């Protein structure tokens, strides 16, 4: 493992009470490296979307999780637009679905080990197989579907700790995955824990990701709605997000 100096503190913008760090994928990887080398406890990363922001408006416990996370990255083009509107542009959209393969690639080089937790039974295992084929030398410390149910917490924490994984990737969806990490933070022995939503499904191929041209045009949300029409109720949060940013712009920019 190559020790790197800790990266300079990232700037940030606050959008409707949620802090977002001005960081790139390279910065995220450098920060993960610094945390692993420091070996000073678990650090939580939240991949924040506009939907996260709106859930947090009605869920004080989730808002507290986001505010206390070590890093909140902008996983959503709407957040880049909001930050620009507030006069504090973010350098890059940092998504879990793009970030996990980059973390796996770096892990294969540095010797970090990953634990894949969540998604439907068998999905994490398939994602792990694909990642190890794609990045020779990658160490998968363990995989487990489980659930964020309170009565499973002790068993899951014991599984993760027994694996001696460096990085825990949790795919329970928001806000459950992030609340689960925060709730178990004091007992988990990994260096980094990151909520990754549907990333395992994308990697395993159980859910297709939007074509690159749709991603470039910020239409990934539309593709998800087409293939998963049940998400339409969740999409109603997006116009509320836009209205909230426009209405509370001055306060959000503080």
C-alpha positions as MATLAB code, in Angstrom:
seq = 'XXXXXXXXXXXXXXXXXXXXXXXXXXXXXXXXXXXXXXXXXXXXXXXXXXXXXXXXXXXXXXXXXXXXXXXXXXXXXXXXXXXXXXXXXXXXXXXXXXXXXXXXXXXXXXXXXXXXXXXXXXXXXXXXXXXXXXXXXXXXXXXXXXXXXXXXXXXXXXXXXXXXXXXXXXXXXXXXXXXXXXXXXXXXXXXXXXXXXXXXXXXXXXXXXXXXXXXXXXXXXXXXXXXXXXXXXXXXXXXXXXXXXXXXXXXXXX';
ca = [
       0.000    0.000    0.000;
       1.401    3.394   -0.969;
       0.916    6.060    1.683;
      -0.319    9.355    0.338;
      -0.483   12.689    2.161;
      -4.034   13.512    3.223;
      -5.792   15.551    0.549;
      -6.511   19.191    1.204;
      -9.941   19.773    2.754;
     -12.596   20.047    0.063;
     -14.752   23.114   -0.269;
     -18.464   22.590    0.022;
     -21.887   23.973   -0.724;
     -24.999   23.475    1.379;
     -28.162   22.651   -0.565;
     -31.378   22.809    1.472;
     -29.441   21.987    4.619;
     -27.387   19.126    3.126;
     -23.611   19.682    2.812;
     -21.971   18.613   -0.451;
     -18.206   18.354   -0.787;
     -16.514   19.803   -3.842;
     -14.589   16.687   -4.807;
     -13.757   14.660   -7.907;
     -13.394   10.904   -8.350;
      -9.611   11.328   -8.033;
     -10.131   13.255   -4.813;
     -12.430   10.572   -3.454;
      -9.866    7.845   -4.152;
      -7.112    9.922   -2.549;
      -9.263   10.470    0.518;
     -10.066    6.767    0.816;
      -6.337    6.008    0.577;
      -5.596    8.533    3.331;
      -8.242    7.055    5.618;
      -7.000    3.500    5.118;
      -3.406    4.525    5.807;
      -4.422    6.536    8.884;
      -6.326    3.548   10.326;
      -8.273    5.848   12.652;
     -11.744    4.321   12.611;
     -14.606    4.137   10.166;
     -15.321    7.006    7.781;
     -18.737    7.296    6.125;
     -19.306    8.490    2.559;
     -22.804    9.374    1.335;
     -23.589    9.538   -2.376;
     -26.230   12.258   -2.324;
     -28.916   12.745   -4.974;
     -31.708   15.347   -5.128;
     -33.959   12.598   -3.797;
     -31.709   12.294   -0.714;
     -32.019   16.015   -0.146;
     -35.809   15.932   -0.286;
     -36.083   12.845    1.947;
     -33.935   14.674    4.489;
     -36.379   17.603    4.535;
     -38.978   15.303    6.119;
     -36.632   12.978    8.014;
     -34.530   14.754   10.681;
     -32.620   11.558   11.517;
     -31.526   11.163    7.899;
     -30.579   14.857    7.720;
     -28.376   14.331   10.770;
     -26.698   11.329    9.127;
     -25.855   13.405    6.055;
     -24.541   16.289    8.148;
     -22.344   13.998   10.234;
     -20.926   11.951    7.332;
     -17.228   12.399    6.632;
     -17.940   13.064    2.970;
     -21.079   13.804    0.955;
     -20.576   13.616   -2.807;
     -22.970   14.859   -5.478;
     -24.530   11.814   -7.130;
     -27.072   13.647   -9.253;
     -26.893   16.188  -12.056;
     -29.563   18.273  -10.325;
     -27.124   18.953   -7.492;
     -24.531   20.282   -9.928;
     -27.146   22.634  -11.380;
     -28.181   23.701   -7.867;
     -24.596   24.357   -6.782;
     -23.970   26.444   -9.885;
     -27.149   28.417   -9.242;
     -25.980   29.053   -5.686;
     -22.659   30.390   -6.942;
     -20.560   27.502   -5.610;
     -20.177   25.089   -8.530;
     -19.077   21.528   -7.859;
     -16.271   20.107  -10.018;
     -17.847   16.781  -10.967;
     -20.761   14.449  -10.495;
     -19.430   11.637   -8.288;
     -21.789    8.683   -8.596;
     -21.753    5.396   -6.749;
     -22.327    3.483   -9.975;
     -19.211    5.005  -11.559;
     -17.274    5.197   -8.317;
     -17.431    1.540   -7.302;
     -15.542    0.266  -10.382;
     -12.921    2.994   -9.831;
     -12.604    1.988   -6.175;
     -12.298   -1.670   -7.211;
      -9.600   -0.827   -9.755;
      -7.627    1.156   -7.169;
      -8.188   -1.556   -4.568;
      -6.677   -4.177   -6.886;
      -3.540   -2.006   -7.166;
      -3.251   -1.034   -3.515;
      -4.332   -4.308   -1.925;
      -7.517   -2.964   -0.352;
     -10.273   -5.507    0.277;
     -13.976   -4.913   -0.311;
     -17.124   -6.259    1.343;
     -20.316   -6.115   -0.734;
     -23.426   -5.902    1.434;
     -27.037   -5.697    0.265;
     -29.102   -6.016   -2.945;
     -31.190   -9.115   -3.670;
     -29.769  -12.561   -2.845;
     -27.080  -13.534   -5.335;
     -26.609  -10.053   -6.811;
     -23.630   -9.044   -4.654;
     -21.966  -12.376   -5.417;
     -22.420  -11.860   -9.154;
     -21.156   -8.276   -8.920;
     -18.117   -9.497   -6.965;
     -17.369  -12.111   -9.614;
     -17.530   -9.536  -12.407;
     -15.345   -7.060  -10.514;
     -12.666   -9.668   -9.758;
     -12.633  -10.725  -13.420;
     -12.377   -7.127  -14.535;
      -9.687   -6.130  -12.017;
      -7.226   -8.993  -11.470;
      -5.867   -9.063   -7.945;
      -8.961   -7.508   -6.401;
      -9.738   -9.032   -2.999;
     -13.391   -9.459   -2.114;
     -13.472  -10.037    1.636;
     -17.108  -11.123    1.594;
     -20.594  -10.698    0.195;
     -23.972  -10.905    1.885;
     -27.482   -9.753    1.038;
     -29.026   -9.514    4.490;
     -31.279   -6.574    5.231;
     -31.179   -3.360    7.257;
     -33.661   -4.818    9.765;
     -32.564   -4.098   13.362;
     -32.650   -7.771   14.341;
     -30.014   -8.559   11.685;
     -27.575   -5.819   12.628;
     -25.448   -7.757   15.120;
     -25.002  -10.712   12.760;
     -24.120   -8.517    9.786;
     -21.640   -6.438   11.769;
     -19.995   -9.648   12.980;
     -19.746  -10.956    9.394;
     -18.178   -7.740    8.132;
     -15.708   -7.492   11.017;
     -14.687  -11.145   10.666;
     -13.807  -10.464    7.020;
     -11.238   -7.762    7.921;
     -12.422   -5.753    4.909;
     -10.988   -2.293    4.315;
     -14.036   -0.890    2.500;
     -17.704   -1.737    3.049;
     -20.096   -1.080    0.154;
     -23.751   -1.078    1.255;
     -26.592   -1.414   -1.268;
     -29.807   -1.040    0.734;
     -31.002    2.136   -0.974;
     -31.590    5.529    0.591;
     -32.055    6.360    3.333;
     -31.767    2.867    4.801;
     -28.176    2.165    3.738;
     -26.828    5.444    5.104;
     -28.789    5.265    8.338;
     -27.635    1.656    8.785;
     -23.982    2.647    8.399;
     -24.330    5.557   10.814;
     -26.177    3.429   13.368;
     -23.504    0.725   13.306;
     -20.536    3.013   12.849;
     -19.163    2.538   16.345;
     -19.087   -1.252   15.935;
     -17.867   -1.663   12.345;
     -14.126   -2.215   11.926;
     -13.744   -1.277    8.262;
     -11.930    1.939    7.345;
     -14.567    3.236    4.933;
     -18.287    2.588    4.453;
     -20.073    3.828    1.370;
     -23.759    3.630    0.409;
     -24.026    2.593   -3.235;
     -27.766    2.195   -3.970;
     -28.406    0.085   -7.068;
     -24.764   -0.200   -8.115;
     -24.517   -3.968   -7.569;
     -27.530   -4.451   -9.849;
     -25.874   -2.375  -12.564;
     -22.596   -4.296  -12.313;
     -24.330   -7.687  -12.191;
     -26.536   -6.756  -15.142;
     -29.820   -7.389  -13.319;
     -30.820   -3.756  -13.983;
     -29.542   -2.006  -17.116;
     -27.960    1.416  -16.826;
     -28.889    4.279  -19.128;
     -26.925    4.537  -22.385;
     -23.945    6.883  -22.258;
     -25.682    9.481  -24.426;
     -28.549    9.692  -21.947;
     -26.089   10.012  -19.065;
     -24.313   12.866  -20.876;
     -27.635   14.654  -21.440;
     -28.622   14.244  -17.783;
     -31.507   11.948  -18.760;
     -30.541    8.935  -16.658;
     -33.578    9.597  -14.440;
     -35.832    9.252  -17.497;
     -34.299    5.909  -18.447;
     -34.803    4.622  -14.886;
     -38.425    5.744  -15.023;
     -38.993    3.961  -18.353;
     -37.603    0.622  -17.150;
     -38.952    0.984  -13.599;
     -42.248    2.872  -13.947;
     -43.084    2.214  -10.290;
     -40.516    4.933   -9.493;
     -42.861    7.703  -10.672;
     -43.911    8.596   -7.139;
     -40.284    9.016   -6.157;
     -39.717   11.250   -9.176;
     -42.253   13.719   -7.783;
     -39.529   14.816   -5.380;
     -37.546   16.329   -8.264;
     -39.801   19.330   -8.978;
     -40.002   19.909   -5.217;
     -36.211   19.949   -5.137;
     -35.992   22.517   -7.940;
     -38.614   24.721   -6.295;
     -36.858   24.442   -2.934;
     -33.496   25.492   -4.359;
     -35.032   28.445   -6.218;
     -37.044   29.531   -3.201;
     -34.361   29.165   -0.565;
     -31.296   29.917   -2.662;
     -29.801   32.518   -0.379;
     -30.100   30.388    2.737;
     -28.849   27.257    0.958;
     -25.725   29.024   -0.270;
     -24.501   29.893    3.242;
];
